[in-house]
């Protein structure tokens, strides 16, 4: 029996919003995502504080998150919704 279904595993990566590092310790990834950074996250982004006449750009932190996702796919030589063969 030849395999008809050859699902592809995809990794989806995303970053949380950039916030002051001191506030980033408790930041969670969206539902279904796993946090792959620790502590306050990675200080690799900028956030903005607006005053009446000025905007300050400050170094902030964000967490990196990932999610494994299976994309249904038929094996070679099969097609359609139920991956029928030749």
N, C-alpha and C positions, 0 to 999 in steps of 0.2 A: 504493500500500500504506500503510494507516494504521498508525501505531505502536500496539502493544498494551500494551507494558510502559513505565510511567512511574515508575521507582524514585525514591524520595525520599532526598535526602542529609540525614543527621542528624549534628549535632555533639554528642558526649558530652563533657562537661567534668567533671573531678574534681580534688580537692586531695589532696596527700600528707599523711601524718600530721604533726602539729605536733611539732617537735623544737627543741632549742636551735639558734639560727642558725648557730653555729660548726660544728655537725655536719651541717648541711643541704646543704653544697656538693656532696657525693657522692650525695645522694638521687636515685634514679631513679624514673621513672614506671612503672606496671605495663606488662607486655608489650602492645604494640600501641598504646600511648598516646605522644604526643609532648609533651615538656616545653615549655611556652610562657613560662616564667620563667627568669631567668638567675641565676648566682652562688649566693647563699645563699637565694634565693627571696624571698617577701614576708613581712615581719614583721607578720602580721595575725591571729595566733592565740595561744592560751595553752596551755601544758603544765604539768603538776603534778609537784612533787617531794614525796614523802611522807617525813616523819620519824616518829619514834615517836609524838609527840603532836600534831604540826602538819602541815599541808599547805600548801606554798608554790605560788602561782600565778605563773608567769613568762611574759614575752613570748617567743614562739618564732616560727619561720619555717616556711613550707610552700611547696611548688611547686604550680603549677597545670598540669594536663595536659589534653590533648584527644585525641579519637579521632574520625575521620570514619567514618561507618557508613552503608551503603546499605540502606534498607528497601525490599524488593520491593513494588511497588504497580502495579496495572493502571491504564491510562489511562481517562478517562471513557468510559462505554459498553461497557467490557470487564469481565469478572469471572472468578472461579474461579482454580484453580492455574495454568492456562496462559493466562489472560487472553483467553478466547474472546469474540468479538463477538456482536452481535445475531443 
